Amino acid sequence: MRSSIAKLFSLVILAATFSLFTLTGIGSPSPNSAQEIYNRKCALCHGKDGSGNTHDGKKYKVPSVRVAVKKYSEAAMIKIVEEGKGANMDSYSDELSPTQIKALVDYYRSLAKK
């Protein structure tokens, strides 16, 4: 009997913890986090890992973010995100704040370290 109560208690705690994480969004990136912005705006071409190894990345000859962060200064990368690059990369200055763009460039740099 004691074992059944302990199992039930454990299940209740597990369910409550899962509900808390789900309701608060803990464990998932916020909609405005750099990772989530990257996933929405950049990953289609650059890939979730930054490699550029995606269908659209190959089609448009998108460089790896991992290489780009070594090639461009932070200021140059911010300018690219703000103004776009070439015919295939959109400008995001109207959609993202300067703080979000800076965080996005920092996220690019974190991909190069993985």
PyMOL commands that set and color helices and strands:
alter all, ss='L'
color gray80, all
select helices_A, chain A and resi 2-24+34-41+43-46+55-59+65-71+74-83+98-112
alter helices_A, ss='H'
color red, helices_A
deselect
rebuild
show_as cartoon
